Amino acid sequence: MDAQSQTLPVPTLAALRSRVMGISGWRRAVVAIGAGGLSALAFAPIFAFPVLFLTFPVFVWLIDASPGWRRAASAGWLFGFGYFFFNLFWVGEAFLVEADKFAWLLPFAVMLLPAGLALFWAAAAAVARAFWLQGLGRVFVFAIALAVFEWLRGHILTGFPWNVVGYALTYPLPLMQSAALFGAYGLTAIAVFIFPAPLVMMADRKERLTSADIARASAVAAIPIAALCLYGGWRLSVPEAFVPDVKLRIVQPSVPQREKWMAEYQRRIFDDHIALSLANPKGEKDSLAGITHLVWPEAAMPFFPLETPEALDILSAMLPPGTTLITGAIRHDPPLGADRHLLPTTKTLNSILVLNEQAQVEAIYDKIKLVPFGEYVPLESALSHIGIEKLTHGRGAFAEGVSPRPLMTIPGLPPALGLVCYEALFSGDIVQSSARPGVLLNVTNDGWFGQSTGPYQHFHQARIRAVEEGVPLIRAANNGISAIVDPYGRALQTLGLDVRDVIDSRLPQALRPTVYARAGDWMLVLVLTVFAALAVILPKLYR
C-alpha cells in the first residue's frame, strides 16, 4: 500500500477547528486570550517558538468563525491582548521602584498598554477578514495583514515594536542569521504564515488525513525554516575578525534603581564606577593598563557631569594616556552657568558623552527616541493635574536630540552609532543616513525591570540589530545584560542581571553591508508581494 492510500484515524484536527469556531461568549474570550498569552513563550528568555504552531492556528480559526469584520476585530483584540499582556507584564516593575508615588498607576499600565497595542491586531484581523479566501490562501492574507500592522505598531506615534512576531524566527543562532536578509518585519510576515499553515491545512481536510497530507502540510513550514537554518550555518562559517589596537572595558555597576537618583548615594555611585573601572574581570587592580576605551552605562553618573568640575577632575586623574571614556549621561544644552539657573531655551538631554584623557568632550550623541511616560509625558500640562508624571528623575521632559541620527567620531574606533536604551528596538530605523557605522554603541539601564523577562527580551532585540546591519554591538547596561556582540549576533562575552563586574574584550570587525542593510523594509514589501501573488495563484492548492 503506497503512502497516498494510507490513512490516519479520526480527523481530530478538523474536530478541534470546529470546536474553536463554535465557541462563543466568555469561553471564546478565554481561548483567544489564552492562545495569545501562550504565544509569549516563543520569545526570550524561553524561546519556545514551536508553541506558535499550536496557538496561531487558533487565531486563524477565530477569524474563520467571524461572519464580518467586527467579530474578527474582536478576536484579534482578544488574542493580541493576551499576547501583549504576557510579553509586557514586566512593565509593572517600573511602578514599584518608587511605589509610594507610582504604585497606584501599576494596574493601569499593565492593562492599558496591552489593550492599546492589541488594537493593531484587531485592525489586522478585521482587514484580513475583509479579504478572506478559502484554503491556504487565507493564511497568506492573514500573514500580509498582521505583518503590515506589526510594521505600523513599530512606527505610529513614535512606535513600540517590542517582540514583533518575527523575533520568533531568530533563535537559535543559525536561524537568527535570517535577520540579515529580511529584517524583523520581513521575518514577521514569514513567521505569521508558516506557524499556522500546517495545522490549518490538516484541519481543513474533511476526510481522513493521509501520510501525504501530513507531509505536505509539514513541508510548508519545515522547508522555509530549514532553508533559513542552512543559510545561517553557511553565514556562521566565516572566521571572526577583530578591529586592531582596540581593547574595551565595559562596566556594569548594578546600582539599585531605587537608589539611583537619591542625593545621598550620588558620590558612592560615582566612586563605585571608578573602582570597577580600575580593575580587570579577575578583580585585580590594573589602573586601565592597555584599555583603549572604557564604557559606562546609561546615565551612569546620577548628576550632570559636564556641570560638575570635581567629577571631571576625578575622571581626568583616572584615565591614563590613550584611554577614552564613553558614558551615558544627562546634560543641559546650553550648560548651566555659574548662577545655576535654567534659561528658557535650556534643554535636558539623555546623552552619550565621549571624554578624552583630560575629561574633555570629544563627541556627543543625544537620544532621539524618547520613552513615553518614562522620559516625557504626552499632553503633560493636562495629565500632570491628575498626578501623572514621568518615571525618570526630575520634573520636566527630556528633549529630543538632532535627527537624523548622526554617527559619532570616537578616537580609535570605527564610526559609531549611538543608541540609548530602547532605541535599539527600531528595526530599519537605527541607521538614518547614507554613512555606514562600524559599531553600534548601546547604553541602557534596565534596572527598572528587576529579574523579569524584560531585560532578556531587550538584549535579544539589540542583538538582532547587529545581525540586520552586519555591525558589532557594544552594550553597557546598569544592571544587565552587558555584552560584546559580533555582527552575527554571537554574544562573545556577557554580564547577567544584577552582576557587578566588568568585561574586557576586543572589538569584532563589521561585515560588508547585509541585504537588509541595503534594502531595509523593502524586503518586507518583497515578501508581502510574493504572498499576495501566491494567495491569488494558489487559492485551491488543497481542499
C-alpha positions as CSV (number, residue, x, y, z in Angstrom):
1,M,0.0,0.0,0.0
2,D,1.6,3.3,-1.0
3,A,1.7,6.5,1.1
4,Q,-1.1,8.1,-0.9
5,S,-3.6,5.4,0.1
6,Q,-2.6,5.1,3.8
7,T,-5.0,6.9,6.1
8,L,-4.8,8.1,9.6
9,P,-7.7,7.6,12.1
10,V,-10.4,10.1,13.1
11,P,-9.7,13.6,11.9
12,T,-9.3,15.1,15.3
13,L,-7.8,18.4,13.9
14,A,-11.0,19.0,11.9
15,A,-13.0,18.5,15.1
16,L,-10.7,20.8,17.0
17,R,-11.2,23.5,14.3
18,S,-14.9,23.1,14.6
19,R,-14.8,23.3,18.3
20,V,-12.8,26.5,18.3
21,M,-15.1,28.0,15.7
22,G,-18.1,27.1,17.7
23,I,-17.3,28.7,21.0
24,S,-18.8,32.0,22.0
25,G,-19.2,34.4,24.9
26,W,-16.7,34.3,27.7
27,R,-15.3,30.9,26.6
28,R,-14.2,32.5,23.3
29,A,-12.5,35.3,25.2
30,V,-10.7,32.8,27.4
31,V,-9.5,30.7,24.4
32,A,-8.3,33.8,22.4
33,I,-6.6,35.5,25.4
34,G,-5.1,32.1,26.5
35,A,-3.7,31.3,23.0
36,G,-2.3,34.8,22.7
37,G,-0.7,34.6,26.1
38,L,0.9,31.2,25.4
39,S,2.4,32.7,22.3
40,A,4.7,34.8,24.5
41,L,6.6,31.7,25.3
42,A,8.2,31.9,21.8
43,F,10.4,34.9,22.9
44,A,13.3,35.5,25.1
45,P,14.3,34.1,27.5
46,I,12.3,30.9,26.8
47,F,12.4,30.8,23.0
48,A,9.8,28.0,22.8
49,F,8.8,29.1,19.3
50,P,7.1,25.7,18.4
51,V,4.2,26.8,20.6
52,L,3.2,29.1,17.8
53,F,2.4,26.1,15.6
54,L,-0.4,25.5,18.1
55,T,-1.6,29.0,19.0
56,F,-1.6,30.8,15.7
57,P,-4.0,28.3,14.0
58,V,-6.4,29.2,16.8
59,F,-6.2,32.9,15.6
60,V,-7.0,31.8,12.0
61,W,-9.9,29.7,13.2
62,L,-11.3,32.5,15.2
63,I,-11.3,34.7,12.1
64,D,-12.9,31.8,10.2
65,A,-15.8,31.8,12.6
66,S,-16.3,35.6,12.2
67,P,-19.2,36.5,9.9
68,G,-17.9,40.0,9.5
69,W,-15.0,42.4,10.3
70,R,-16.4,43.4,13.7
71,R,-16.3,39.9,15.1
72,A,-12.9,39.4,13.5
73,A,-11.6,42.6,15.1
74,S,-12.9,41.3,18.5
75,A,-11.0,38.0,18.0
76,G,-7.9,39.9,17.0
77,W,-8.1,42.2,20.0
78,L,-8.6,39.4,22.5
79,F,-5.7,37.3,21.0
80,G,-3.5,40.5,20.9
81,F,-4.3,41.4,24.5
82,G,-3.1,38.0,25.7
83,Y,0.0,38.3,23.6
84,F,1.0,41.7,24.8
85,F,-0.1,41.2,28.4
86,F,2.3,38.3,28.8
87,N,5.0,39.8,26.7
88,L,4.9,43.1,28.7
89,F,3.8,42.3,32.2
90,W,7.3,43.3,33.4
91,V,6.4,47.0,32.7
92,G,4.7,46.9,36.1
93,E,8.0,46.5,37.8
94,A,8.9,50.1,37.0
95,F,6.0,51.4,39.0
96,L,7.2,49.7,42.1
97,V,10.7,51.3,42.1
98,E,9.1,54.4,43.8
99,A,6.0,52.6,45.0
100,D,4.9,55.5,47.2
101,K,4.5,57.7,44.1
102,F,3.7,55.4,41.3
103,A,2.2,52.1,42.6
104,W,-1.3,53.4,42.0
105,L,-0.6,53.5,38.3
106,L,0.5,49.9,38.0
107,P,-2.9,48.3,37.2
108,F,-3.5,50.9,34.6
109,A,0.0,50.4,33.0
110,V,-0.1,46.6,32.8
111,M,-3.7,46.6,31.4
112,L,-3.9,49.7,29.2
113,L,-0.6,49.2,27.3
114,P,-1.5,45.6,26.1
115,A,-5.1,46.9,25.4
116,G,-3.8,49.7,23.3
117,L,-1.3,47.6,21.4
118,A,-3.9,44.9,20.8
119,L,-5.8,47.4,18.7
120,F,-3.2,46.9,16.0
121,W,-4.0,43.1,15.9
122,A,-7.8,43.9,16.0
123,A,-7.3,46.0,12.9
124,A,-5.2,43.3,11.2
125,A,-7.9,40.7,11.9
126,A,-10.6,43.0,10.5
127,V,-8.7,43.8,7.4
128,A,-7.8,40.1,6.9
129,R,-11.5,39.1,7.2
130,A,-12.4,41.6,4.5
131,F,-10.1,39.8,2.0
132,W,-10.5,36.3,3.4
133,L,-10.0,33.4,1.0
134,Q,-10.5,29.7,1.0
135,G,-7.9,27.2,1.9
136,L,-4.2,28.1,2.2
137,G,-5.0,31.5,0.5
138,R,-6.5,32.8,3.8
139,V,-3.2,32.1,5.6
140,F,-1.4,34.3,3.1
141,V,-4.0,37.0,3.7
142,F,-3.6,36.6,7.5
143,A,0.2,36.9,7.2
144,I,0.0,40.0,5.0
145,A,-2.4,41.8,7.2
146,L,-0.7,41.1,10.5
147,A,2.8,41.9,9.2
148,V,1.6,45.3,7.9
149,F,0.0,46.1,11.2
150,E,3.1,44.9,13.1
151,W,5.1,47.4,11.0
152,L,2.6,50.1,11.8
153,R,2.9,49.3,15.5
154,G,6.6,50.0,15.2
155,H,6.1,53.4,13.6
156,I,2.9,55.1,14.6
157,L,3.1,57.6,17.5
158,T,6.9,57.1,17.7
159,G,6.3,53.3,17.6
160,F,6.7,50.5,20.2
161,P,7.9,47.4,18.3
162,W,8.6,45.2,21.3
163,N,8.6,41.5,20.3
164,V,7.2,41.8,16.8
165,V,6.3,38.3,15.8
166,G,9.4,37.9,13.6
167,Y,11.6,37.5,16.6
168,A,10.2,34.0,17.0
169,L,12.4,33.1,14.0
170,T,15.6,34.5,15.5
171,Y,16.6,31.6,17.8
172,P,18.8,29.6,17.7
173,L,21.8,31.3,16.3
174,P,21.7,29.8,12.8
175,L,18.1,30.9,12.4
176,M,19.0,34.4,13.7
177,Q,21.1,35.0,10.6
178,S,17.9,35.3,8.6
179,A,17.5,38.8,10.0
180,A,20.4,39.8,7.8
181,L,18.2,39.0,4.8
182,F,14.7,40.0,5.8
183,G,14.9,42.1,9.0
184,A,12.5,41.8,11.9
185,Y,9.4,42.8,9.8
186,G,10.1,40.6,6.8
187,L,10.6,37.7,9.2
188,T,7.3,38.7,10.8
189,A,5.4,38.1,7.5
190,I,7.2,34.7,7.1
191,A,6.5,33.7,10.7
192,V,2.8,34.6,10.6
193,F,2.4,32.4,7.5
194,I,4.5,29.3,8.5
195,F,3.3,28.9,12.1
196,P,-0.4,28.5,11.4
197,A,-0.2,26.9,8.0
198,P,0.5,23.2,8.9
199,L,-2.4,22.7,11.3
200,V,-4.8,24.9,9.3
201,M,-4.0,22.8,6.2
202,M,-4.6,19.5,8.0
203,A,-7.7,20.7,9.9
204,D,-9.3,21.7,6.6
205,R,-9.3,18.1,5.4
206,K,-12.9,16.9,5.6
207,E,-11.9,13.2,5.1
208,R,-9.2,11.2,6.9
209,L,-5.7,12.5,6.7
210,T,-3.2,10.6,4.6
211,S,0.5,10.5,5.2
212,A,1.0,12.6,2.1
213,D,-1.4,15.2,3.6
214,I,0.7,15.4,6.7
215,A,4.0,15.5,4.8
216,R,2.7,18.3,2.5
217,A,1.4,20.4,5.4
218,S,4.6,19.9,7.4
219,A,6.7,20.9,4.4
220,V,5.1,24.3,4.2
221,A,6.8,25.2,7.5
222,A,9.8,22.8,7.5
223,I,11.2,23.8,4.2
224,P,11.4,27.5,4.9
225,I,12.8,27.0,8.4
226,A,15.4,24.5,7.1
227,A,16.4,26.9,4.3
228,L,16.9,29.7,6.8
229,C,18.9,27.5,9.1
230,L,21.1,26.3,6.2
231,Y,21.7,29.9,5.2
232,G,22.6,30.7,8.8
233,G,25.0,27.8,9.1
234,W,26.8,29.0,5.9
235,R,27.0,32.5,7.2
236,L,28.4,31.5,10.5
237,S,31.2,29.5,8.9
238,V,33.2,32.7,8.1
239,P,36.2,33.3,10.5
240,E,35.9,36.0,13.1
241,A,37.9,39.2,12.6
242,F,38.7,42.0,15.1
243,V,39.5,45.7,14.9
244,P,43.2,46.1,15.6
245,D,44.5,48.1,18.6
246,V,41.2,48.3,20.4
247,K,40.7,46.9,23.9
248,L,37.3,47.6,25.5
249,R,36.3,47.6,29.2
250,I,32.6,47.6,29.9
251,V,31.5,48.5,33.4
252,Q,28.3,47.1,34.9
253,P,27.8,48.6,38.4
254,S,24.4,47.1,39.2
255,V,23.1,50.1,41.0
256,P,19.7,49.5,42.6
257,Q,17.2,51.7,40.7
258,R,15.6,53.0,43.9
259,E,19.0,54.5,45.0
260,K,20.0,55.8,41.6
261,W,18.7,59.3,41.9
262,M,18.9,59.8,45.7
263,A,21.3,62.6,46.5
264,E,22.9,60.8,49.4
265,Y,24.0,58.0,47.1
266,Q,25.5,60.1,44.3
267,R,29.1,60.1,45.4
268,R,29.0,56.4,46.3
269,I,27.7,55.5,42.9
270,F,30.3,57.6,41.1
271,D,33.1,56.2,43.2
272,D,31.8,52.7,42.5
273,H,32.1,53.3,38.8
274,I,35.7,54.5,39.3
275,A,36.6,51.5,41.4
276,L,35.2,49.0,39.0
277,S,36.9,50.7,36.0
278,L,40.3,50.4,37.6
279,A,40.2,46.6,38.0
280,N,40.1,43.7,35.5
281,P,37.5,41.0,35.4
282,K,39.6,39.0,37.9
283,G,39.2,41.9,40.4
284,E,42.9,42.7,40.1
285,K,43.6,46.5,40.0
286,D,45.4,47.4,36.8
287,S,44.5,51.1,36.5
288,L,43.2,50.6,33.0
289,A,46.5,49.5,31.6
290,G,46.1,48.5,28.0
291,I,42.5,49.6,27.8
292,T,41.7,51.9,24.9
293,H,38.0,52.5,25.5
294,L,36.1,52.4,28.8
295,V,32.3,52.2,28.5
296,W,29.8,53.1,31.2
297,P,26.0,52.6,31.0
298,E,23.1,54.9,30.5
299,A,23.1,58.0,32.9
300,A,26.0,56.3,34.7
301,M,26.6,59.4,36.9
302,P,23.4,60.5,38.8
303,F,24.2,64.2,38.2
304,F,25.1,66.5,35.3
305,P,28.8,65.7,34.9
306,L,29.6,68.5,32.5
307,E,28.5,70.9,35.1
308,T,30.4,69.2,37.9
309,P,34.1,70.2,37.7
310,E,35.1,68.0,40.6
311,A,33.8,64.9,38.8
312,L,35.7,65.9,35.6
313,D,38.9,66.3,37.6
314,I,38.5,62.8,39.1
315,L,37.8,61.4,35.6
316,S,40.9,63.1,34.2
317,A,43.0,61.6,37.0
318,M,41.6,58.2,36.4
319,L,42.0,58.0,32.6
320,P,45.6,57.1,31.5
321,P,47.0,58.5,28.3
322,G,45.3,56.9,25.3
323,T,42.1,55.8,27.1
324,T,38.7,57.2,26.1
325,L,35.7,57.2,28.3
326,I,32.3,56.5,26.7
327,T,29.4,57.1,29.1
328,G,25.7,57.6,29.2
329,A,25.0,60.9,30.9
330,I,22.3,63.5,31.3
331,R,23.2,67.0,30.3
332,H,21.8,70.5,29.7
333,D,22.1,72.4,26.4
334,P,23.3,75.0,26.9
335,P,25.1,74.0,30.1
336,L,24.1,75.9,33.3
337,G,26.3,78.9,34.1
338,A,27.7,79.9,37.4
339,D,24.3,81.1,38.7
340,R,22.9,77.5,38.1
341,H,19.8,78.9,36.5
342,L,18.0,77.3,33.6
343,L,17.4,79.6,30.6
344,P,14.1,79.4,28.8
345,T,15.8,77.7,25.9
346,T,17.7,75.2,28.1
347,K,17.1,71.5,27.1
348,T,17.7,68.4,29.2
349,L,19.1,65.6,27.1
350,N,19.7,61.9,27.7
351,S,23.1,61.5,26.0
352,I,26.2,59.6,25.3
353,L,29.4,61.5,26.1
354,V,32.9,60.7,24.8
355,L,35.6,62.1,27.0
356,N,39.3,62.1,26.3
357,E,42.1,61.5,28.9
358,Q,41.7,65.1,30.1
359,A,38.0,64.6,30.5
360,Q,37.3,66.9,27.6
361,V,34.3,66.2,25.3
362,E,35.3,64.6,22.0
363,A,31.8,63.7,20.9
364,I,28.2,63.7,22.0
365,Y,25.1,61.8,20.9
366,D,21.6,62.9,22.2
367,K,18.8,60.4,22.3
368,I,16.1,61.0,19.7
369,K,13.6,58.2,20.5
370,L,12.2,59.1,23.9
371,V,10.1,56.7,26.1
372,P,6.5,57.9,26.5
373,F,5.8,58.3,30.3
374,G,9.4,57.4,31.0
375,E,11.2,60.4,29.6
376,Y,8.3,62.6,28.6
377,V,4.6,62.8,29.3
378,P,2.3,63.3,26.3
379,L,0.0,66.2,27.0
380,E,2.0,66.9,30.1
381,S,0.2,70.1,31.1
382,A,-3.1,68.3,31.2
383,L,-2.0,65.0,32.7
384,S,0.1,66.5,35.4
385,H,-3.1,67.9,37.0
386,I,-4.2,64.3,37.8
387,G,-0.9,63.2,39.2
388,I,0.7,61.6,36.2
389,E,4.4,62.4,35.7
390,K,7.3,60.7,34.1
391,L,9.0,57.9,35.9
392,T,12.6,59.1,35.3
393,H,14.5,61.5,37.5
394,G,13.4,65.1,37.8
395,R,10.4,67.1,36.6
396,G,10.0,68.3,33.1
397,A,10.5,66.3,29.9
398,F,13.7,65.3,28.2
399,A,14.2,66.9,24.8
400,E,14.9,65.0,21.6
401,G,18.3,65.1,20.0
402,V,19.1,66.0,16.4
403,S,17.6,63.9,13.7
404,P,18.6,62.1,11.5
405,R,20.8,60.2,14.0
406,P,24.4,61.3,13.4
407,L,27.4,59.0,13.7
408,M,29.9,59.6,16.4
409,T,33.6,60.1,15.8
410,I,35.4,58.4,18.6
411,P,39.2,58.2,18.6
412,G,40.5,54.7,17.9
413,L,37.0,53.3,16.9
414,P,35.2,52.9,13.6
415,P,32.3,55.3,13.1
416,A,30.0,54.7,16.0
417,L,26.2,54.8,16.1
418,G,24.8,55.7,19.5
419,L,21.7,54.0,20.8
420,V,20.3,54.9,24.2
421,C,18.2,52.3,25.9
422,Y,15.2,51.2,23.8
423,E,16.4,53.0,20.7
424,A,17.9,49.6,19.8
425,L,14.4,48.2,19.2
426,F,13.7,50.0,16.0
427,S,14.5,47.7,13.1
428,G,15.3,49.5,9.9
429,D,15.4,52.9,11.6
430,I,18.7,53.0,13.5
431,V,20.9,53.9,10.6
432,Q,19.3,57.2,9.3
433,S,21.9,58.4,6.8
434,S,24.0,57.0,4.0
435,A,27.0,56.9,6.2
436,R,27.6,53.4,7.5
437,P,28.6,52.7,11.1
438,G,31.4,50.3,12.1
439,V,30.0,49.7,15.6
440,L,26.7,50.0,17.4
441,L,27.0,51.6,20.9
442,N,24.0,50.8,23.1
443,V,24.0,52.2,26.7
444,T,21.0,51.3,28.8
445,N,19.8,50.9,32.4
446,D,17.1,48.1,32.5
447,G,17.3,48.4,36.4
448,W,13.6,49.4,36.2
449,F,12.5,45.8,35.4
450,G,14.1,43.6,38.0
451,Q,14.6,39.9,37.3
452,S,11.7,39.8,34.8
453,T,11.8,38.7,31.2
454,G,12.1,42.4,30.1
455,P,15.9,42.8,30.2
456,Y,16.4,39.4,28.4
457,Q,14.0,40.5,25.6
458,H,15.6,43.9,25.3
459,F,19.1,42.3,25.0
460,H,17.9,39.8,22.4
461,Q,16.3,42.5,20.2
462,A,19.5,44.6,20.4
463,R,21.4,41.6,19.2
464,I,19.2,41.4,16.1
465,R,20.1,45.0,15.2
466,A,23.8,43.8,15.0
467,V,22.7,40.9,12.6
468,E,20.5,43.1,10.5
469,E,23.2,45.7,9.9
470,G,26.2,43.3,9.9
471,V,27.8,45.6,12.6
472,P,29.1,44.6,16.1
473,L,27.4,45.8,19.2
474,I,28.9,47.2,22.4
475,R,26.3,47.1,25.1
476,A,26.7,48.6,28.6
477,A,23.8,48.1,31.0
478,N,23.5,49.3,34.6
479,N,22.0,46.0,36.0
480,G,22.5,43.8,32.9
481,I,22.7,42.5,30.3
482,S,26.0,44.0,29.2
483,A,27.8,42.3,26.3
484,I,30.1,42.4,23.3
485,V,28.1,41.1,20.3
486,D,29.7,40.3,17.0
487,P,27.9,41.1,13.6
488,Y,26.5,37.6,13.6
489,G,24.7,38.1,16.9
490,R,27.1,36.0,18.9
491,A,27.5,37.3,22.4
492,L,31.2,36.9,22.9
493,Q,31.1,38.0,26.5
494,T,28.1,38.9,28.7
495,L,27.3,40.0,32.2
496,G,24.0,38.8,33.5
497,L,21.3,40.5,35.5
498,D,22.5,42.2,38.8
499,V,26.1,41.1,38.2
500,R,28.6,43.7,39.4
501,D,31.6,43.3,37.2
502,V,33.5,44.3,34.1
503,I,34.1,42.9,30.6
504,D,37.4,43.2,28.8
505,S,37.2,42.4,25.2
506,R,38.4,43.1,21.7
507,L,36.0,44.6,19.2
508,P,34.8,42.5,16.2
509,Q,35.0,44.0,12.8
510,A,31.9,45.0,10.9
511,L,30.9,43.0,7.8
512,R,30.1,44.3,4.4
513,P,26.5,45.6,4.3
514,T,23.9,42.9,4.6
515,V,21.0,42.5,2.2
516,Y,18.7,44.1,4.8
517,A,21.2,46.9,5.5
518,R,21.0,47.8,1.8
519,A,17.3,47.2,1.2
520,G,15.7,47.9,4.6
521,D,12.0,47.2,4.8
522,W,11.7,46.9,1.0
523,M,12.4,43.2,2.0
524,L,9.1,43.2,3.8
525,V,7.4,44.6,0.7
526,L,9.0,41.9,-1.4
527,V,7.7,39.1,1.0
528,L,4.3,40.7,1.0
529,T,4.2,40.9,-2.8
530,V,5.2,37.2,-3.1
531,F,2.5,36.2,-0.6
532,A,-0.2,38.3,-2.4
533,A,0.7,36.6,-5.6
534,L,0.6,33.1,-4.0
535,A,-2.8,34.0,-2.4
536,V,-4.2,34.7,-5.8
537,I,-2.5,31.9,-7.7
538,L,-2.9,29.1,-5.2
539,P,-6.3,29.5,-3.5
540,K,-7.2,26.0,-4.4
541,L,-4.0,24.3,-3.5
542,Y,-5.9,21.8,-1.3
543,R,-9.4,21.2,-0.2
